[in-house]
Amino acid sequence: MLAGRAGARHLVLASRSGARTDEAKAAIARLEAEGVAVTVKAVDVTDRVALESLFAGFGSELPPLRGVIHAAVVFDDGLLRNMEKASLDRVLAPKLLGALNLHELTASLELDFFVLYSSVTTFFGNPGQANYVAANAYLEALARKRRSAGLPGLYVAWGAIDDVGFLARNEEIKEALQSRMGSEALTSTEALKMLQLLLAQDCAGAAVMDFSWRDMQRLMPSAQAPKFDLLRRLDARHGDDEEDSDDIRTLIVGMAPEQVTEMVSGMLCDEIAQILRLPTEKIDINQSVLELGMDSLMGVELALAIEGRFGVSMPAMALSQGPTITRITERIVAQLCHEDDAGAGDTATQAAGQVARMAERHASTFSEEEAQRIAAALEKGSSDVRLVQ
Ligand SMILES: NC(=O)c1ccc[n+]([C@@H]2O[C@H](COP(=O)([O-])OP(=O)(O)OC[C@H]3O[C@@H](n4cnc5c(N)ncnc54)[C@H](OP(=O)(O)O)[C@@H]3O)[C@@H](O)[C@H]2O)c1
């Protein structure tokens, strides 16, 4: 828990045993050397009365409470069919009851943050950890509930962490987990940087891990779940991207512009249908992509798909303005054809092609004045046409 008044940093560390180990004592000494005041309390987070008494100290013997990080955990792995109620209780209590106590006791306080440490096992599952996954799923739900009530809330579903914590003390479990998930463990420095970023962006929650999606698909049956469709599609495209955009350039050589337009429009409809999960025949090329049901995340997906399939860049910002498929097609064809011309034509044509491409790329930011300056220079046949990217 972080307490303090304007600028002062005061860390209150609460666990059942307090600072018992040499490792904990050394970490506290490092913090104090950096000017952080540290108070260690031996409090069980599931013990409401003990926690109330700790909270009574904030604003009196301790500075006011500014934020909470809940990281308490107890493990008791085992197959679900053999799991006793006691094992469930042992693992659920520090997360579920502990977080609920902190949530309720801070309800009337104005906190800057309330962070709940979860685990990527809520995204992929993990054999033998049904109790742990359930406990973490509760924390993620609590973060969402807090935010919907206007309170700060962030959950971070961490992947394995290399140098501190449970897995650092249990090397074999860490290695087994990494090879099962095809992932690399994060360092605590990387993890804390991500935490900082998520807090700065006022994010609701995120899974943070370093992993190979291809390995994960091979190793984890749960990676086939429909919720990972987007990752699968992006990965498949990434592999085929270069081939696709080279193919298209070869294909359009010698084609009439109308044929290029028809082909691009068809391919675009397929991409959009896939993103919107609609049959292609339901896609009307004269309707705005927003009317078709595309949201901003899907817009980013479409921008990536366009870059992958056609090798041309399309700002997601331009897509968020709701162009029709006909209009997007025109922009893609303009870029494809101008690039083609630029390869073969004279200097003026190459410059014109460059201007067109720049205008396409920066449609939302290209100032009128700049466009006029370039056009005028081109008209005069000036060789001093500089495009600043
Ligand atoms: N380490 C990783 O690779 C990793 C990966 C994914 C997620 N996470 C999450 O990150 C968090 C921290 O994990 P960690 O590896 O740092 O675990 P850890 O080293 O085992 O630390 C857990 C802490 O929880 C405290 N605790 C347990 N029960 C408590 C209770 N009832 N009341 C108060 N404190 C209690 C323990 O102290 P006492 O025993 O003295 O109470 C201990 O200090 C957990 O939420 C975990 O799920 C960690």
The ligand as a Gaussian input file, in Angstrom:
#p B3LYP/6-31G(d) Opt

LIG

0 1
 N        5.906000     -14.656000      -9.618000
 C        5.336000     -14.859000     -10.783000
 O        5.966000     -15.323000     -11.742000
 C        3.890000     -14.516000     -10.961000
 C        3.279000     -14.831000     -12.189000
 C        1.943000     -14.527000     -12.358000
 C        1.249000     -13.891000     -11.357000
 N        1.848000     -13.597000     -10.177000
 C        1.048000     -12.940000      -9.127000
 O        1.816000     -11.953000      -8.504000
 C        1.495000     -11.885000      -7.119000
 C        2.725000     -12.035000      -6.265000
 O        3.301000     -13.293000      -6.538000
 P        4.740000     -13.673000      -5.987000
 O        5.363000     -14.619000      -6.905000
 O        5.455000     -12.447000      -5.570000
 O        4.339000     -14.487000      -4.668000
 P        5.170000     -14.700000      -3.342000
 O        6.597000     -14.385000      -3.506000
 O        4.790000     -16.067000      -2.858000
 O        4.542000     -13.595000      -2.393000
 C        3.240000     -13.715000      -1.965000
 C        3.056000     -12.867000      -0.724000
 O        1.698000     -12.969000      -0.302000
 C        1.716000     -12.907000       1.129000
 N        0.468000     -13.475000       1.625000
 C       -0.041000     -14.694000       1.398000
 N       -1.203000     -14.824000       2.053000
 C       -1.452000     -13.650000       2.684000
 C       -2.476000     -13.174000       3.518000
 N       -3.533000     -13.946000       3.846000
 N       -2.397000     -11.922000       4.004000
 C       -1.346000     -11.115000       3.707000
 N       -0.341000     -11.529000       2.919000
 C       -0.386000     -12.781000       2.417000
 C        2.953000     -13.705000       1.513000
 O        3.501000     -13.353000       2.756000
 P        3.127000     -14.170000       4.094000
 O        3.297000     -15.598000       3.779000
 O        4.084000     -13.631000       5.109000
 O        1.733000     -13.800000       4.399000
 C        3.937000     -13.269000       0.429000
 O        4.660000     -12.147000       0.860000
 C        0.440000     -12.962000      -6.871000
 O       -0.816000     -12.369000      -6.942000
 C        0.626000     -13.906000      -8.048000
 O       -0.585000     -14.569000      -8.377000
 C        3.158000     -13.885000      -9.955000

